[in-house]
Amino acid sequence: MKKRISPIILISLLYLTSVQAQFNLYTNYEGIYDDNIFNTSNNVSDFINSLSFGSAYNFESEFNNVQLYYEGSLNLFQTTTSKSFNTHRIGLVETHLFSIDDNPINAGINYSFRNNQDEYVVYDFDQISAYANYRHSIGESDFILPGYIFNRNNYKNFSLFSHYEHKIFLTYISNFETQTSLTLNTEYSLKQYFEEYNFEGYLNQASQIKFKVNVGQSISDLTGLSAFAVYRKNLSDGSRYLVSDSLLYYEEEIFNDIYSYDGIELGIGFKHYFNEKLELSLEGRYLIRNYSSLPAVDRNGVELSAMREDKQFGFGAGLAYDLSNVMNGLSVSATWNYFKNNSNDYYYKYSNQIISFSFDYGF
């Protein structure tokens, strides 16, 4: 699906340029066995039926593409049925080329929400997101990509965690004659809460900076390797938490908040095409998370003097097969992933194995 501005631009294009309208539709079914759906030491397993669907209407001209799209998903848990949920997103995006096939600017806006059920309705949320980015060529094989993302994240049952989010990023990509690609990325993120409080150590805003480097190497026409490293630095001291029945519920634990920790992540990947239809992918990852304001606890739930520290490794494998010879736009895939999380917090010492298979269809 093409990258995803304003209805004014859409109307202008329809009236001022020669456009071609195109309709796209896709659907995906994925069956997932997850032996630890909460990623905790409790090890609760389940099977999830996940159905995704979407459609897009494109208005295309020589230098512009305007797209109106919808995406939705339905996720049904067989055992822990109360954890089932559905998501929806509708959006508008424009891609404009300043020259043929070069220097595109993308800008878009979308609205999304998630519906949970039973006791999980407390996690219901909606989001308004807007973004813009511009890719500029600085040579035959080099370009830069600056951009901005705005999110308004609203948790109607956890209003003290609702916030605005601003992300500014810059990416540099270079491709070499040795069939090597290099990507450098830096990103600054700022989160500002709707509700402000004057309590010591209780944040009204949080910020983080991230650096990422990715190297890809083509070994042959059918085989490639890649490796990446990510460093996150939390720029804020403090946290937000909810007090209920003399217990503290930290935002980091409820929403797995990325602003709450410093961290390093390393990864390596391998991809091989046996032929034009069959693809194999392998990957391995290792990450470290040092939480700045989340105390670790023992098996009885008693807080320790140390902050939580996690070290996680994981690896996975996947096969994908193109079935366009059976039906145009149809493909099937299967994946296996394993994660092991070591933590000084008893609750977060766990392993997780996920096996899935999926069917994709789109036109």
ZADO-178624 format. One record per atom (N, C-alpha, C, O): x, y, z. Coordinates in steps of 0.02 Angstrom, whole numbers, padded with zeros to 5 digits, always signed. Layout:
XYZ...
***
This chain:
+00042-00059+00000+00000+00000+00000+00044+00062+00000+00095+00064+00035+00025+00112-00038+00066+00171-00045+00064+00213+00017+00016+00211+00056+00117+00253+00025+00119+00296+00083+00058+00340+00085+00029+00361+00035+00042+00349+00141-00019+00387+00150-00004+00461+00143-00049+00502+00149-00180+00736+00102-00166+00780+00158-00230+00813+00158-00277+00784+00184-00234+00843+00144-00291+00882+00160-00344+00874+00106-00327+00866+00048-00409+00876+00126-00462+00871+00076-00457+00925+00023-00478+00915-00034-00429+00984+00041-00421+01038-00006-00376+01017-00064-00390+01031-00122-00322+00982-00046-00276+00958-00098-00311+00907-00142-00303+00907-00203-00351+00863-00111-00387+00813-00148-00433+00846-00200-00434+00827-00258-00472+00895-00178-00519+00929-00223-00481+00964-00279-00502+00963-00337-00425+00997-00261-00386+01033-00311-00361+00985-00364-00362+01001-00424-00338+00927-00343-00312+00879-00392-00367+00856-00439-00356+00849-00499-00426+00843-00411-00480+00818-00452-00501+00868-00505-00521+00848-00560-00496+00930-00490-00519+00982-00536-00464+01009-00582-00478+01032-00637-00402+01007-00558-00349+01042-00594-00304+00995-00633-00266+01018-00676-00306+00931-00620-00262+00885-00656-00302+00827-00684-00359+00815-00664-00271+00792-00729-00301+00732-00756-00283+00674-00710-00225+00655-00705-00333+00646-00678-00320+00594-00629-00350+00528-00651-00397+00526-00690-00321+00474-00624-00348+00407-00634-00365+00379-00566-00324+00381-00520-00424+00352-00558-00447+00324-00495-00434+00249-00494-00446+00215-00544-00410+00225-00438-00396+00153-00431-00418+00129-00363-00405+00163-00313-00450+00072-00360-00474+00043-00297-00432-00018-00279-00419-00061-00321-00409-00021-00216-00371-00079-00191-00405-00109-00131-00437-00074-00092-00399-00174-00125-00429-00210-00069-00381-00265-00047-00349-00297-00088-00377-00276+00019-00336-00331+00043-00368-00362+00105-00406-00330+00141-00352-00424+00117-00374-00458+00178-00320-00507+00199-00283-00533+00157-00315-00520+00263-00264-00565+00290-00294-00605+00348-00327-00576+00391-00283-00669+00348-00300-00711+00406-00237-00738+00435-00194-00763+00399-00230-00734+00502-00171-00762+00536-00194-00802+00597-00231-00777+00639-00172-00864+00600-00182-00906+00659-00119-00907+00701-00066-00923+00675-00125-00889+00765-00066-00879+00807-00072-00921+00870-00121-00915+00908-00022-00963+00883-00016-00995+00948+00037-00958+00988+00095-00953+00967+00017-00932+01046+00062-00893+01089+00061-00925+01158+00009-00928+01190+00119-00950+01181+00121-00985+01245+00129-00939+01305+00136-00962+01361+00130-00872+01294+00134-00825+01349+00105-00758+01326+00142-00711+01310+00038-00753+01325+00005-00695+01294+00015-00631+01334+00006-00577+01306+00033-00636+01398+00043-00575+01438+00117-00558+01447+00134-00506+01476+00162-00601+01421+00234-00590+01430+00253-00578+01503+00286-00529+01519+00233-00624+01546+00250-00622+01617+00268-00692+01640+00264-00740+01601+00287-00698+01703+00305-00763+01731+00245-00809+01741+00254-00867+01760+00184-00785+01729+00124-00827+01738+00115-00877+01682+00081-00928+01692+00144-00865+01623+00142-00912+01567+00071-00935+01549+00055-00994+01555+00030-00888+01527-00038-00904+01504-00036-00911+01428-00016-00864+01393-00057-00969+01402-00054-00981+01330-00123-00974+01298-00174-00978+01333-00125-00964+01233-00189-00957+01198-00177-00963+01123-00121-00960+01098-00232-00972+01087-00231-00971+01014-00273-00913+00991-00330-00905+01014-00247-00872+00946-00281-00812+00923-00296-00817+00849-00252-00832+00809-00359-00805+00832-00379-00797+00762-00380-00723+00746-00419-00685+00775-00338-00702+00700-00333-00631+00683-00351-00620+00610-00321-00649+00565-00402-00578+00599-00424-00562+00531-00414-00487+00519-00441-00446+00556-00375-00470+00468-00363-00400+00450-00394-00387+00381-00396-00432+00338-00417-00326+00371-00447-00309+00307-00437-00235+00295-00433-00196+00342-00435-00216+00232-00425-00145+00217-00443-00130+00145-00446-00175+00103-00454-00066+00132-00468-00044+00064-00440+00025+00055-00432+00063+00103-00425+00043-00006-00397+00109-00022-00423+00132-00090-00430+00092-00136-00436+00196-00095-00456+00226-00158-00404+00278-00176-00393+00325-00139-00371+00268-00233-00315+00311-00254-00336+00355-00312-00368+00333-00360-00317+00419-00308-00325+00466-00363-00255+00483-00386-00218+00519-00352-00236+00459-00444-00167+00464-00467-00161+00510-00527-00203+00510-00572-00107+00549-00527-00088+00588-00586-00012+00582-00593+00018+00543-00556+00018+00618-00638+00089+00609-00652+00132+00624-00591+00182+00590-00579+00114+00676-00552+00156+00697-00496+00122+00690-00428+00152+00706-00377+00060+00667-00427+00024+00662-00364-00012+00596-00357-00035+00567-00406-00016+00573-00295-00060+00517-00278-00095+00534-00213-00063+00544-00162-00162+00538-00215-00201+00550-00155-00239+00486-00139-00270+00456-00183-00235+00465-00077-00265+00402-00058-00310+00410+00003-00290+00440+00053-00369+00384-00001-00415+00378+00055-00419+00304+00073-00432+00263+00030-00407+00287+00136-00402+00217+00153-00436+00200+00219-00448+00243+00261-00450+00135+00227-00477+00107+00289-00441+00043+00305-00428+00002+00260-00424+00033+00369-00393-00030+00391-00428-00052+00455-00443-00012+00498-00440-00116+00460-00472-00143+00520-00446-00212+00537-00417-00246+00495-00456-00232+00599-00435-00300+00619-00481-00326+00674-00508-00287+00713-00489-00391+00675-00528-00426+00726-00484-00481+00754-00459-00523+00716-00474-00481+00821-00429-00528+00853-00466-00566+00907-00486-00537+00957-00474-00631+00897-00515-00673+00942-00470-00723+00979-00437-00764+00948-00470-00718+01046-00433-00765+01088-00479-00823+01106-00535-00812+01128-00455-00884+01097-00498-00942+01107-00510-00959+01181-00565-00978+01200-00457-00952+01223-00463-00969+01294-00479-00908+01337-00530-00906+01371-00436-00858+01335-00448-00796+01371-00489-00751+01326-00464-00701+01299-00553-00769+01318-00596-00735+01269-00605-00661+01284-00616-00622+01238-00600-00642+01348-00610-00572+01366-00555-00527+01339-00562-00466+01337-00499-00557+01316-00444-00518+01289-00454-00502+01214-00413-00467+01185-00507-00528+01183-00520-00514+01113-00533-00440+01102-00559-00406+01146-00514-00415+01043-00521-00344+01029-00526-00332+00954-00510-00376+00914-00547-00272+00935-00547-00252+00865-00519-00182+00859-00525-00142+00905-00489-00167+00801-00459-00101+00789-00484-00075+00721-00503-00113+00677-00484-00008+00715-00508+00024+00654-00466+00087+00641-00447+00122+00688-00453+00102+00577-00416+00162+00559-00441+00187+00491-00450+00148+00444-00453+00252+00487-00470+00284+00424-00424+00343+00414-00410+00380+00461-00401+00353+00352-00352+00406+00342-00350+00433+00271-00380+00405+00225-00315+00487+00264-00305+00520+00200-00232+00538+00194-00202+00563+00242-00202+00526+00135-00131+00539+00126-00118+00562+00055-00152+00541+00008-00068+00606+00047-00047+00626-00019+00028+00616-00027+00067+00631+00018+00047+00591-00085+00117+00588-00105+00126+00633-00166+00091+00624-00217+00172+00680-00162+00184+00727-00217+00257+00721-00238+00302+00724-00196+00268+00714-00303+00336+00711-00332+00354+00779-00360+00316+00809-00398+00414+00803-00341+00438+00866-00368+00472+00857-00436+00482+00905-00473+00488+00794-00451+00511+00776-00518+00491+00703-00528+00475+00668-00480+00491+00680-00590+00466+00613-00604+00507+00561-00566+00568+00558-00572+00473+00522-00526+00503+00468-00488+00557+00491-00439+00603+00453-00424+00553+00554-00415+00607+00578-00371+00580+00630-00323+00531+00665-00337+00615+00636-00265+00602+00687-00214+00528+00691-00194+00497+00744-00203+00499+00638-00167+00429+00640-00147+00420+00670-00077+00462+00662-00034+00364+00705-00068+00343+00727-00002+00279+00690+00014+00233+00686-00027+00275+00662+00074+00216+00626+00098+00187+00663+00157+00223+00685+00201+00122+00671+00157+00088+00702+00214+00020+00668+00222-00014+00652+00173+00000+00657+00284-00062+00622+00295-00091+00633+00364-00058+00659+00408-00153+00612+00371-00187+00616+00435-00232+00555+00442-00262+00533+00392-00237+00527+00501-00281+00469+00511-00310+00469+00581-00283+00500+00627-00365+00433+00588-00398+00424+00653-00406+00350+00664-00430+00314+00621-00386+00326+00724-00392+00255+00739-00418+00245+00810-00411+00289+00853-00447+00187+00822-00470+00171+00890-00470+00095+00899-00471+00057+00851-00469+00075+00962-00468+00005+00981-00524-00009+01030-00533+00028+01079-00563-00062+01018-00617-00083+01062-00598-00148+01096-00585-00198+01062-00598-00149+01162-00587-00209+01200-00654-00232+01230-00706-00201+01217-00653-00285+01269-00715-00308+01299-00704-00332+01371-00647-00344+01392-00760-00338+01407-00759-00359+01477-00712-00315+01518-00715-00254+01513-00669-00346+01560-00626-00306+01603-00573-00267+01565-00542-00221+01593-00561-00285+01502-00509-00251+01463-00533-00186+01430-00494-00153+01396-00597-00167+01439-00621-00105+01409-00585-00045+01439-00585+00010+01410-00554-00054+01498-00516+00002+01527-00457+00022+01483-00430+00077+01491-00437-00022+01436-00382-00006+01391-00405+00025+01325-00364+00037+01281-00470+00037+01316-00495+00067+01255-00460+00135+01242-00449+00173+01289-00442+00148+01181-00410+00212+01165-00427+00233+01094-00450+00193+01053-00416+00298+01081-00421+00322+01013-00362+00369+01000-00333+00397+01046-00344+00376+00937-00285+00414+00918-00299+00455+00855-00329+00430+00807-00276+00517+00856-00272+00558+00796-00198+00567+00779-00160+00588+00822-00179+00552+00719-00109+00554+00699-00101+00593+00634-00141+00585+00587-00051+00636+00631-00034+00673+00570+00041+00671+00560+00079+00670+00609+00062+00670+00498+00134+00664+00485+00152+00696+00419+00109+00707+00376+00216+00711+00411+00243+00735+00348+00316+00716+00344+00352+00721+00394+00339+00695+00286+00410+00681+00276+00428+00695+00203+00385+00694+00159+00491+00708+00192+00515+00727+00125+00580+00690+00111+00628+00695+00150+00582+00654+00056+00644+00619+00036+00680+00659-00018+00651+00673-00071+00742+00679-00004+00780+00721-00050+00843+00685-00072+00884+00665-00030+00852+00678-00137+00912+00647-00164+00971+00695-00160+00965+00753-00178+01028+00670-00135+01088+00710-00132+01144+00679-00174+01202+00699-00169+01125+00632-00215+01171+00598-00260+01134+00543-00295+01074+00533-00284+01169+00506-00339+01136+00453-00375+01111+00397-00330+01062+00364-00346+01145+00387-00275+01126+00331-00231+01120+00351-00158+01119+00308-00114+01116+00416-00144+01110+00439-00075+01051+00487-00068+01036+00526-00114+01016+00483-00011+00964+00532+00001+00953+00539+00076+00972+00497+00116+00921+00595+00094+00902+00607+00164+00826+00610+00169+00792+00627+00121+00801+00594+00228+00729+00592+00240+00714+00625+00307+00716+00591+00358+00699+00691+00308+00676+00722+00370+00600+00714+00377+00565+00707+00327+00575+00715+00439+00503+00707+00448+00479+00726+00517+00518+00735+00564+00413+00730+00523+00380+00748+00587+00317+00707+00594+00281+00696+00546+00304+00683+00655+00244+00644+00671+00211+00675+00732+00245+00690+00782+00145+00684+00730+00106+00707+00787+00053+00655+00804+00018+00631+00759+00048+00638+00868-00004+00592+00891-00042+00622+00950-00012+00652+00995-00106+00613+00949-00148+00629+01007-00177+00563+01032-00223+00536+01002-00150+00538+01088-00170+00473+01114-00216+00482+01175-00195+00510+01226-00277+00459+01169-00327+00469+01220-00350+00402+01250-00377+00360+01214-00338+00393+01315-00362+00334+01352-00420+00357+01396-00409+00386+01449-00481+00344+01374-00539+00374+01408-00548+00346+01479-00580+00379+01520-00521+00288+01494-00527+00259+01561-00463+00269+01602-00461+00252+01661-00410+00295+01571-00348+00311+01604-00328+00382+01584-00275+00392+01554-00370+00431+01600-00360+00499+01575-00293+00529+01596-00266+00571+01561-00267+00508+01655-00204+00537+01677-00145+00515+01634-00092+00545+01639-00154+00463+01592-00102+00441+01546-00112+00467+01475-00068+00456+01433-00168+00500+01460-00180+00527+01393-00130+00582+01378-00112+00621+01423-00107+00586+01316-00053+00633+01301-00048+00651+01227-00076+00617+01184-00012+00706+01214+00008+00725+01147+00080+00700+01138+00120+00698+01185+00096+00682+01076+00164+00657+01062+00191+00689+00999+00156+00693+00948+00253+00713+01002+00286+00743+00945+00350+00705+00931+00390+00691+00976+00360+00687+00867+00421+00652+00847+00452+00688+00788+00419+00701+00738+00517+00705+00794+00554+00735+00739+00612+00687+00723+00648+00665+00767+00620+00671+00658+00672+00623+00640+00709+00644+00577+00684+00684+00537+00768+00617+00569+00809+00628+00509+00843+00562+00493+00876+00532+00535+00835+00540+00431+00864+00477+00407+00909+00490+00347+00892+00528+00303+00967+00458+00347+01013+00461+00291+01022+00390+00264+01035+00344+00302+01016+00382+00198+01024+00316+00167+01073+00321+00109+01069+00366+00068+01120+00274+00108+01171+00273+00055+01177+00202+00029+01176+00153+00067+01183+00196-00037+01192+00131-00070+01258+00131-00108+01273+00178-00145+01297+00079-00097+01364+00075-00126+01367+00025-00183+01324-00018-00190+01419+00032-00225+01428-00013-00281+01441-00085-00259+01432-00131-00299+01461-00094-00197+01473-00161-00171+01408-00196-00152+01409-00249-00120+01350-00166-00170+01284-00193-00152+01273-00189-00077+01238-00231-00048+01304-00139-00045+01295-00127+00026+01252-00065+00035+01260-00016-00001+01207-00067+00083+01166-00008+00099+01178+00011+00171+01187-00032+00215+01179+00076+00184+01189+00103+00251+01133+00152+00267+01119+00198+00229+01101+00142+00325+01047+00186+00347+01064+00212+00417+01076+00173+00463+01064+00278+00424+01075+00310+00489+01012+00350+00506+00985+00386+00464+00989+00344+00568+00928+00377+00589+00935+00405+00659+00962+00372+00704+00910+00466+00669+00905+00494+00736+00834+00522+00745+00805+00549+00698+00808+00515+00805+00739+00535+00818+00733+00563+00889+00758+00535+00937+00698+00620+00894+00683+00651+00959+00608+00647+00970+00569+00666+00926+00588+00621+01028+00517+00613+01044+00500+00650+01109+00538+00649+01157+00442+00683+01109+00418+00720+01166+00346+00702+01180+00304+00704+01135+00331+00684+01242+00263+00667+01263+00239+00718+01315+00273+00729+01365+00180+00750+01302+00152+00799+01348+00083+00775+01369+00039+00765+01327+00073+00766+01434+00010+00740+01460-00046+00792+01459-00033+00852+01468-00108+00769+01447-00165+00814+01449-00171+00848+01517-00180+00908+01523-00167+00807+01570-00177+00830+01638-00109+00844+01671-00063+00803+01666-00103+00902+01703-00041+00920+01736-00050+00918+01812-00102+00937+01839+00003+00894+01846+00002+00888+01919+00066+00917+01948+00119+00915+01916+00061+00944+02008+00119+00974+02040+00143+00929+02097+00143+00948+02155+00164+00867+02078+00190+00819+02127+00263+00804+02109+00280+00797+02050+00305+00799+02160+00375+00783+02148+00383+00714+02117+00354+00665+02142+00420+00709+02062+00432+00646+02029+00375+00622+01986+00378+00568+01957+00321+00662+01980+00262+00644+01940+00264+00686+01876+00250+00746+01877+00281+00653+01821+00296+00690+01760+00235+00723+01728+00180+00695+01729+00246+00783+01701+00197+00815+01657+00218+00809+01584+00177+00819+01539+00281+00792+01572+00304+00777+01505+00365+00732+01509+00400+00730+01560+00378+00696+01455+00436+00652+01452+00466+00657+01382+00431+00672+01334+00531+00644+01377+00564+00648+01312+00617+00594+01307+00641+00567+01357+00634+00579+01245+00684+00526+01231+00717+00540+01164+00686+00569+01119+00779+00520+01158+00814+00524+01094+00836+00454+01074+00856+00413+01116+00833+00441+01009+00849+00374+00984+00897+00380+00924+00889+00424+00882+00946+00335+00922+00992+00330+00865+00989+00259+00838+00987+00210+00876+00990+00253+00772+00988+00186+00742+01033+00184+00681+01036+00231+00642+01068+00128+00674+01109+00116+00614+01090+00047+00587+01083-00001+00625+01083+00043+00521+01065-00020+00489+01111-00030+00428+01120+00016+00388+01138-00089+00422+01182-00107+00366+01152-00167+00330+01137-00218+00362+01145-00163+00265+01122-00219+00225+01173-00238+00173+01207-00195+00144+01180-00302+00160+01229-00326+00112+01199-00381+00069+01176-00432+00093+01199-00369+00004+01177-00420-00043+01234-00469-00056+01288-00448-00077+01221-00533-00044+01271-00585-00056+01266-00610-00128+01317-00625-00160+01206-00615-00152+01193-00635-00221+01126-00605-00241+01095-00569-00203+01104-00621-00301+01039-00596-00324+00982-00623-00281+00928-00594-00280+00994-00679-00246+00940-00712-00208+00951-00711-00133+00908-00734-00096+01008-00685-00109+01024-00690-00038+01050-00623-00012+01087-00588-00046+01029-00606+00050+01052-00544+00080+01058-00550+00155+01023-00590+00187+01102-00509+00184+01111-00505+00256+01097-00433+00279+01106-00386+00241+01076-00425+00342+01067-00359+00371+01083-00361+00445+01078-00414+00477+01103-00303+00472+01117-00297+00543+01099-00227+00565+01105-00179+00526+01076-00220+00627+01057-00154+00652+01075-00147+00725+01084-00196+00761+01080-00084+00747+01090-00068+00817+01048-00006+00833+01046+00042+00794+01014-00007+00891+00972+00048+00913+00992+00067+00984+01002+00024+01027+00999+00133+00996+01013+00158+01063+00960+00208+01082+00947+00256+01045+00928+00198+01139+00878+00244+01165+00903+00275+01230+00931+00241+01273+00894+00341+01237+00913+00375+01298+00852+00414+01325+00827+00460+01293+00830+00394+01384+00776+00429+01417+00802+00495+01445+00851+00495+01483+00770+00551+01428+00793+00617+01449+00753+00644+01508+00761+00702+01528+00710+00602+01537+00666+00625+01592+00676+00581+01654+00686+00521+01649+00672+00612+01712+00672+00576+01775+00603+00581+01806+00573+00635+01810+00576+00524+01827+00510+00523+01856+00465+00477+01817+00486+00444+01770+00401+00474+01838+00354+00428+01807+00283+00451+01822+00273+00498+01861+00235+00418+01791+00165+00426+01809+00138+00359+01832+00157+00307+01807+00094+00362+01882+00067+00301+01909-00004+00313+01934-00024+00370+01947-00041+00257+01941-00109+00259+01966-00111+00225+02034-00084+00170+02042-00144+00257+02083-00150+00228+02149-00220+00198+02157-00270+00233+02147-00224+00133+02174-00288+00100+02184-00281+00048+02240-00239+00003+02235-00322+00055+02292-00319+00009+02349-00249+00002+02377-00225-00053+02390-00216+00059+02385-00149+00063+02414-00095+00032+02370-00039+00022+02392-00113+00015+02307-00064-00014+02261-00048+00038+02207-00089+00079+02188+00014+00035+02182+00036+00079+02129+00038+00040+02063+00066-00014+02059+00008+00070+02012+00009+00041+01945+00046+00091+01900+00019+00143+01882+00108+00073+01882+00150+00118+01843+00130+00116+01769+00110+00064+01742+00135+00174+01736+00119+00178+01665+00163+00130+01625+00139+00101+01576+00225+00121+01645+00271+00077+01610+00244+00006+01607+00254-00029+01557+00210-00016+01660+00185-00085+01662+00118-00091+01625+00105-00143+01595+00077-00039+01627+00012-00043+01595+00018-00039+01519-00016-00077+01483+00061+00006+01493+00065+00018+01422+00133+00002+01391+00143+00016+01332+00180-00026+01429+00247-00040+01404+00277+00022+01372+00300+00022+01315+00278+00076+01411+00296+00143+01388+00370+00147+01369+00414+00132+01410+00385+00167+01307+00455+00170+01284+00494+00227+01316+00555+00226+01316+00459+00277+01344+00493+00335+01374+00522+00319+01443+00556+00361+01473+00510+00260+01468+00527+00244+01537+00596+00212+01545+00616+00199+01602+00632+00198+01490+00695+00162+01498+00747+00186+01448+00731+00213+01395+00811+00175+01467+00867+00179+01420+00876+00109+01391+00860+00059+01424+00903+00104+01331+00910+00037+01305+00953+00032+01243+00964+00081+01207+00978-00028+01232+01017-00045+01173+00985-00108+01143+00968-00155+01178+00976-00108+01077+00950-00166+01042+00995-00182+00982+01012-00137+00943+01014-00245+00975+01056-00268+00920+01019-00323+00883+00984-00364+00913+01027-00325+00817+00992-00376+00779+01028-00393+00715+01066-00353+00688+01015-00453+00691+01044-00477+00628+00990-00516+00591+00950-00551+00621+00990-00510+00524+00940-00544+00484+00970-00576+00422+01022-00554+00398+00937-00627+00398+00958-00663+00338+00897-00676+00296+00845-00696+00322+00902-00665+00231+00846-00678+00186+00871-00713+00123+00922-00694+00094+00834-00764+00102+00853-00801+00042+00791-00820+00003+00741-00844+00030+00795-00809-00064+00742-00829-00109+00763-00893-00144+00811-00893-00183+00728-00947-00131+00743-01010-00165+00726-01005-00239+00759-01033-00282+00672-00968-00253+00651-00952-00321+00607-00890-00316+00604-00858-00263+00574-00872-00370+00534-00810-00370+00472-00815-00326+00438-00765-00316+00457-00874-00299+00397-00882-00259+00410-00898-00185+00369-00881-00142+00465-00932-00170+00478-00956-00102+00533-00916-00069+00588-00909-00097+00519-00889-00009+00566-00846+00027+00577-00871+00098+00529-00889+00133+00639-00873+00120+00658-00892+00188+00688-00831+00223+00729-00795+00194+00668-00819+00285+00697-00765+00325+00715-00791+00394+00678-00830+00424+00773-00770+00420+00797-00787+00486+00818-00723+00522+00842-00676+00489+00809-00720+00588+00830-00660+00625+00847-00677+00696+00823-00726+00724+00891-00636+00725+00908-00642+00796+00914-00573+00826+00935-00526+00792+00894-00565+00890+00894-00499+00923+00917-00507+00995+00908-00558+01027+00947-00452+01020+00966-00448+01090+00955-00376+01113+00976-00329+01079+00923-00367+01170+00910-00299+01194+00919-00294+01269+00913-00343+01306+00935-00234+01290+00943-00216+01361+00898-00157+01375+00899-00108+01338+00859-00161+01429+00817-00105+01451+00832-00090+01524+00825-00133+01567+00851-00028+01537+00863-00004+01605+00810+00048+01622+00813+00104+01597+00764+00030+01665+00709+00075+01683+00732+00127+01734+00766+00110+01783+00714+00190+01722+00739+00244+01764+00698+00255+01827+00724+00280+01877+00632+00237+01827+00590+00252+01884+00542+00196+01902+00492+00207+01938+00555+00136+01879+00512+00078+01893+00548+00029+01938+00592-00007+01915+00530+00026+02002+00564-00020+02048+00550-00093+02030+00494-00110+02010+00601-00135+02037+00591-00207+02029+00556-00234+02091+00561-00204+02145+00521-00291+02084+00487-00321+02141+00506-00395+02146+00528-00425+02097+00498-00424+02206+00511-00495+02216+00448-00535+02202+00397-00507+02182+00450-00601+02214+00394-00645+02198+00332-00629+02239+00277-00650+02221+00340-00592+02295+00284-00573+02337+00257-00504+02320+00211-00480+02353+00286-00472+02269+00263-00406+02249+00292-00350+02290+00268-00293+02285+00342-00364+02331+00374-00312+02372+00427-00277+02331+00469-00309+02300+00425-00210+02332+00473-00171+02293+00544-00179+02320+00555-00180+02381+00592-00186+02274+00662-00189+02292+00693-00120+02286+00662-00074+02260+00754-00113+02311+00788-00048+02308+00813-00032+02238+00825+00026+02221+00822-00083+02196+00848-00075+02129+00791-00061+02079+00735-00084+02089+00807-00023+02026+00760-00013+01971+00760-00075+01926+00809-00113+01924+00706-00086+01891+00699-00144+01848+00750-00142+01790+00760-00089+01759+00782-00198+01777+00828-00206+01721+00811-00270+01684+00805-00323+01715+00803-00266+01618+00787-00324+01576+00842-00336+01525+00870-00288+01498+00857-00399+01513+00900-00420+01458+00864-00475+01420+00847-00527+01449+00851-00463+01356+00810-00509+01317+00845-00530+01253+00875-00488+01218+00841-00594+01237+00865-00617+01172+00809-00656+01138+00765-00684+01171+00811-00656+01073+00759-00691+01035+00784-00708+00966+00830-00677+00940+00752-00757+00935+00768-00775+00866+00705-00803+00834+00658-00825+00868+00705-00802+00768+00646-00825+00732+00661-00846+00662+00716-00833+00636+00612-00878+00630+00619-00902+00562+00551-00896+00528+00499-00903+00560+00552-00884+00463+00490-00879+00426+00497-00902+00354+00550-00897+00324+00442-00929+00328+00438-00949+00258+00377-00915+00227+00323-00913+00257+00385-00890+00167+00329-00858+00131+00327-00886+00060+00379-00894+00028+00266-00901+00036+00259-00930-00030+00205-00892-00069+00150-00882-00045+00223-00872-00129+00178-00835-00173+00134-00884-00212+00159-00926-00250+00068-00879-00202+00021-00924-00235-00016-00890-00292-00073-00907-00308+00017-00841-00323-00017-00805-00377-00032-00849-00437-00076-00833-00477+00003-00907-00443-00014-00953-00497-00080-00988-00484-00113-01012-00531-00101-00991-00419-00167-01019-00402-00220-00965-00405-00273-00974-00435-00205-00908-00373-00250-00850-00375-00208-00787-00370-00167-00780-00325-00217-00741-00417-00178-00680-00419-00187-00640-00355-00243-00625-00335-00129-00622-00321-00132-00583-00260-00133-00624-00197-00138-00596-00142-00129-00691-00202-00133-00735-00144-00063-00758-00124-00022-00775-00166-00049-00759-00058+00014-00785-00032+00001-00817+00036-00049-00802+00069+00046-00860+00057+00041-00895+00121+00108-00892+00155+00160-00892+00122+00108-00889+00222+00171-00885+00259+00164-00920+00326+00109-00929+00351+00221-00938+00355+00224-00969+00421+00285-00942+00457+00338-00934+00427+00279-00927+00522+00335-00900+00561+00339-00934+00629+00289-00959+00656+00399-00933+00656+00411-00957+00724+00459-00909+00758+00511-00891+00730+00441-00887+00819+00482-00841+00857+00489-00866+00930+00442-00893+00958+00547-00855+00958+00560-00872+01028+00595-00813+01062+00642-00785+01034+00571-00795+01123+00601-00742+01162+00615-00767+01233+00576-00806+01260+00669-00744+01261+00686-00758+01331+00703-00693+01365+00751-00659+01345+00665-00675+01416+00676-00612+01452+00703-00626+01522+00669-00657+01562+00764-00601+01535+00793-00606+01602+00788-00538+01636+00808-00487+01607+00761-00538+01696+00749-00475+01731+00762-00483+01805+00757-00538+01832+00779-00428+01839+00785-00429+01911+00716-00422+01945+00711-00423+02006+00664-00414+01904+00595-00413+01927+00565-00482+01916+00562-00506+01860+00544-00515+01970+00520-00584+01965+00464-00591+01914+00461-00641+01878+00419-00542+01911+00360-00545+01869+00379-00546+01795+00341-00572+01753+00437-00519+01778+00457-00513+01708+00514-00560+01689+00549-00548+01640+00522-00614+01726+00566-00669+01705+00522-00718+01667+00482-00754+01697+00529-00720+01601+00484-00762+01562+00516-00783+01495+00567-00755+01474+00486-00832+01464+00502-00850+01395+00437-00847+01356+00382-00851+01385+00443-00840+01291+00383-00833+01249+00397-00865+01181+00446-00849+01147+00353-00911+01161+00359-00943+01096+00295-00930+01057+00240-00940+01082+00303-00907+00994+00246-00890+00952+00253-00926+00885+00304-00920+00851+00201-00963+00867+00199-00998+00803+00138-00973+00765+00083-00971+00793+00147-00954+00703+00090-00927+00666+00092-00948+00593+00145-00965+00566+00034-00947+00562+00028-00957+00489-00024-00907+00464-00071-00891+00499-00015-00885+00403-00061-00834+00377-00073-00841+00303-00032-00869+00266-00131-00815+00282-00149-00809+00212-00162-00735+00196-00198-00702+00232-00131-00710+00143-00140-00641+00121-00169-00639+00051-00149-00677+00007-00217-00594+00043-00246-00584-00024-00258-00510-00035-00285-00476+00008-00237-00486-00093-00247-00415-00109-00248-00403-00183-00216-00439-00221-00285-00351-00202-00285-00332-00273-00294-00256-00279-00296-00229-00334
***
